[in-house]
Amino acid sequence: MKPTKIAVLLPSSTTHKQLGYDFYLAMQYAMEQKQIAVEWMSASIGFGVDEVDMLTKAEDLLLNRGADMLVAFAEYPKISHLFPLLEALNKELLMVNMGAKLPPDWNVHPLVFHFNLQESLLAFRSGKELIARGVQKAALAANYYEGGYSPCQQIIDSFVESGGDITYNFIPQSKGQFFSIAPLEAYLEQEESDVTVLANYSNPLARVFLDQWASKPVGKKHSLWASSACLMDALDVCPEHLSSSADVTGLLAWYKELDTEENRTFVTVYEGKLKRAASYVAALGWDTGLLLAAAMTNSTSDRNAALSGLLEDGLSDILCTRGKVLTDIAYHSFIAPAFRFSSTGGQFHFEMIPAESLRSEWQDLKDKTPHPNQNGWFNTYLCS
């Protein structure tokens, strides 16, 4: 049997320069580890903002080079321009990203499947968990870029709908050299009641914000709830800022020390091959490779690979770095476990949130937002 031809549309990023390469290489290593023969091909789609360029690249990969399946690190609405091509060729598309944008609607395309790091879903759950922790008042700390994506909206909506109150919005300079938390400090110092700060930053601002937060008195007195991207970046580049703050909590998709067999294998293989630290984007690539390997192994289709076969019964036996993957048949989504993070006394603690619980949360998110809000950001989160 000839190797399956898998084509990958890769993103670029100014803030996470190795993002596309981390994802692509880890996906290949996972398939090698499972001894699946693949003929790989790829094309760059930049920040994912040019639908004509994206379609041109996809046409070349599928029409001219005969790819059996397409993987795209991209987002709605630009990715929808590929759908007529998929329909003409009856080829499946696995759309992978950070999970920081919601689609225009929940109408599933029969050839399109979704797998990501669940940023918006974790933000939606975070709003509820804040209330469960007894938080009644919160200040949103974000910037112009982060605020253009769904996680900020989701944590605010779920927090307010659960009875919480957003009492302050801190939207500072996006340039690191001009960034200062002084206005946030002034607000917190005059507040008589407890206020939890909701930090929604990715690198490089995650590091800048946490550096200032950890070194100021407010960081010793007030609680900080950090987004998944903020925590994952901080654990990578500045864990000391988390440990030196008084109280940092949040939900995150992945962390390097995760004690699962698949994660241990991923870290060992990836770092052994590249001689550099594993990343959460690489973990997403590895897990994507595992999904594709399962599709190719279990396929009863006349195609070399069929993701549709993994959706039967809404369950799967796929174990990824994060744990056991479940599925949402209605939207062709693969859902992985996540983790509750806390830093107290300089020690980090992680607690798994099973995929079954997140699948229920995902359904609640869909029910409450039948027509998700759209904004002017047309690129892919972290691809800017």
LINWO-V608641 format. One record per backbone hydrogen bond with DSSP energy under -0.5 kcal/mol. CO is the residue of the C=O (numbers start at 0). NH is the residue of the N-H. Records with the same first field share a line. If there is no record, write none. Layout:
CO=NH + NH
This chain:
3=5 + 38
4=6 + 67 + 68
5=40
6=70
7=9 + 42
8=72
9=44
15=18
17=21
18=22
19=23
20=24
21=25
22=26
23=27
24=28
25=29
26=30
27=31
28=32
29=33
30=35
31=34
34=36
36=3
37=39
38=5
40=7
42=9
44=47
45=11
46=379
48=50
49=53
50=54
51=55
52=56
53=57
54=58
55=59
56=60
57=61
58=62 + 63
59=63 + 64
60=66
67=91
68=6
69=93
70=8
71=73 + 95
74=78
76=79
77=80
78=81
79=82
81=84 + 85
82=86
83=87
84=88
85=89 + 90
91=69
92=94 + 112
93=71 + 95
94=114
95=73
96=116
97=118
98=119
99=149 + 150
105=107
108=111
110=92
112=94
113=333
114=96
117=121
118=122
119=123
120=124
121=125
122=126
123=127
124=128
125=129
126=130
127=131
128=132
129=134
130=133
135=164
136=195
137=166 + 167
138=140 + 197
139=141 + 169
140=199
141=171
142=146
144=147
145=148
148=151 + 152
149=153
150=154
151=155
152=156
153=157
154=158
155=159
156=160
157=161
158=163
159=162
164=137 + 166
167=139
168=170
169=141 + 171
173=175
174=177 + 178
175=178
180=184
181=185
182=186
183=187
184=188
185=189
186=189 + 190
195=138
196=198 + 224
197=140 + 199
198=200 + 226
201=204 + 205
203=207
204=208
205=209
206=210
207=211
208=212
209=213
210=214
211=215
212=215 + 218
215=218
216=219 + 220
217=220 + 221
218=245
221=246
222=196
223=225 + 248
224=198
225=250
226=230
227=231
228=232
229=233
230=234
231=235
232=236
233=237
237=240 + 241
238=242
239=243
241=244
246=223
247=342
248=225
249=340
251=338
254=257
257=259
259=263
260=264
261=265
262=266
263=267
264=268
265=269
266=270
267=271
268=272
269=273
270=274
278=282
279=283
280=284
281=285
282=286
283=287
284=288
285=289
286=290
287=291
288=292
289=293
290=294
291=295
292=296
293=297
294=298
305=308
306=309
307=310
308=311
310=313
311=314
313=326
317=319 + 324
319=322
322=319
325=334
326=328
327=330 + 331 + 332
328=331
331=113
332=327
334=325
337=352
338=251 + 340
339=350
340=249
341=348
342=247
343=346
346=343
348=341
350=339
351=353
352=337
353=357
354=358
355=359
356=360
357=361
358=362
359=363
360=364
361=365
362=366
363=367
364=368
368=371
375=377
379=382
381=383
